[in-house]
Amino acid sequence: MSKRLVKLIGLFLFVFLLAGCTDIKQPITAESTGFWNEYIVYPLSWLITEGAHVLWGSFGLSIIFVTIIIRLAMLPLMIKQTKSSKAMQALQPEMQKLREKYSSKDQKTQQKLQQETMALFQKHGVNPLAGCFPLIIQMPVLIGFYHAISRTRAIADHEFLWFDLGDKDPYYILPIIAGITTFIQQKMMMAGSDANPQMQMMLYMMPIMILVFAINFPAALSLYWVVGNLFMIVQTYFIKGPDLRKASATGSAGGAKK
């Protein structure tokens, strides 16, 4: 397992641990102080509450509405991430040549490899960190949603479909759907690219992690996950349509040969 993958998983676990340890039992109101409360948690809580007032008093519909609004706001970042992924994919042959040229493991050779790799990125205007930006932005929003849902008493007191928004899904339907849609969304994102072992591992680990979190967190957060994943699946279909069709055609051709 690569160090980058370990750090990513560690960050994911850390932020959720942090989310459960900071003011989680304190109700969120307009009087709540601190940057986190004033600029992330309360605005989300207010948006969900006001949305419920418009949507016939349904906090479930409001969570769906706010989730879609947030995803639409993040759409430019996701498009940029997709373009960056395609650019990185196009550079893979040249990067492989550099790795073969500087195959020695001594420190000076590896430093030279890093320098020429960065020069290659600059030449083609590629930012290798661009793919991390959506995750960095989504994490505070996700944690903020968790806090807003858990600390807004009005949400916890309402029901939606078969579950209480402030309690766990009694039938585990939402957590299972959240895990499945996470897998589908990641699988679509990987279409058309040569997935390395670390990416393949994340393809299966992330849905399991989401499933475990969704089982233990309020159903309202699972609802956010499911709606967000469904939005991402549709979004990915339109953004990566050619790659998805190419991957599908390749898979069909491979099956026909067998």
C-alpha positions, 0 to 999 in steps of 0.5 A: 500500500502506497504512503499516499493511500495510507495518508488519504485513509488516515485523513479520512478517519481523522476528520471523522474522529474530529467531527465526533469530538468537537461541540457535537452535543452543543445545539447549533444556533445563530449565537454559536461562536467560532469560525467552524460554527459561524461559517460552515455548520450554522449556514448549512443548518440554516439552509436546511431549515429554511429549505424545509419551510419552503418544501412543505415542512419536509427536512428530508426533501430539504436535505436532498435539495441542499445536497444538489445545490452543493454538488452543483456548486462543486461542479466546476471543480469536478470538471477541472479534476476530470480534465486534470486526470485526462492530462495525467493519463496522457503523460503516462508514457512520458512519465514511464520513460523517465522512470526507466531512465532514472531507475536507480534507487539512489537519492541523487537519481530519484531527485533528478527524476522528481525534477524532470517529472515536475518540469514535464508537468509544468511544460504541459500545464498539469497540476498533479494535486488538482485531483485532490482539491474536490476531496479537500473541499468536500470533507469540511462540507461533509463534516459540516453536514454531519454537525448541522444534522446532529446539532439542529434539533428540528432535523432530529425530530422529523421523519422521512420515508421509513426512517427518523432523520436524527437516528440510524436507518433501522433497516440499513437500506440507506447505508447499503445504497450509499456503499453501492453507489459509492462503488459505482461512482468510483468505478465510473471515475476510473473508466478509461484510465489505467488503474494502479493497485492503489486505486483498485484498493480504494475502489473497494475500501471506500464503499466499505468505509462509507457503509460502516460510517453510514450504519453508525451515523444519523440516517440524514447523513446517509441520505446526503451520501446517497443523493450526492452519489447519485448526482455524481453518477449522473454527472460522471456519465455526462462528463466522462461519456466517451471514456465510459463508452470506450471502457464498455466497448473494450470490456465487451470486446474482451468478453467476445474474444473469450 
